[in-house]
Amino acid sequence: MCRREPPVRKRSPLPCRRNPGYPPAPPSLRSPPEISPPLRSALAPILLLTGLSLAGCCLAPADARFRRFPSFESPLATFETLRAALRADDPALEYRCFSREFRERNGLKGADTWRVARARILQDHPEIRWIARARLGETRPQAPGRCTASASVLGRSFLLAFVREDFFEILRSDGSRIDEYLEGPLRGHLALEGERLRVEIDDPLLRDLPPDSIERVLVGGEWKILDVGPDPSDGANP
């Protein structure tokens, strides 16, 4: 999707310290032994050196499903999609999981820039690597279209912030697409008149668009990751 990137706030939505110094990532907490066998202690130095490079060798069925059919319909679905992408070492899918505000804050303008900046961002946000082996807790609403949730691994917890991004997409008969973020939440673009539901979209891209060239119109929302950082409530964090 090629949507315009609006200005965003530069401050981090998680006012907490970075680089808590987590231990190396453990074996999978969800995969059965026949899919992801436990790592022997002799492999620990290799795991430390390769980081996520071992993630893609043993994908659980759920990971394969989320890689083939990425989902952003809920914070949990986005978390599972990013987890599958990390375990498969799939930077293009990883990039899709982050919100436009996260991308802007980190100078990302496409999947290629994520590939280049990935090592730096994972150093600044070490908790992102831990998503590959973590479990997501219950989400807590913070504001309309925003929520947070704690994730845990080996008794340590970290915090994720999610944001819902509403959009519209128009497929034209020539195969081209018009794809853009909505200004404001989706509910502000809906009007119910008796038995008729009207969707109102005001965008310069629609100017002079012939109605008979429209094959499909899609409006909806996707949950994306706004930030990842240490959980201030976790006493184990320094």
Buried (B, 14 or more C-beta within 10 A) or exposed (E): EEBEEEEEEEEBBBEBEEEBEBEEBBBBEEBEEEBBEEBEEEEEEEBEEEBBEBBBEBBBEEBBBBBEEBBBEBBBBBBBBBBBBBBBBBBEBBBBBBBBBBBBBBEBEEEEBBBEBBEEBBEBBBBBBBBBBBBBBEBEEBEEBBBBBBBBBBEBBBBBBBBBBBBBBBBBEEEEBBBBBBEEBBEEBEEEEEEEEEEEBEBEEEEEEEEEEBEEEEBBBBBBBBBBBBBEEBEEBE
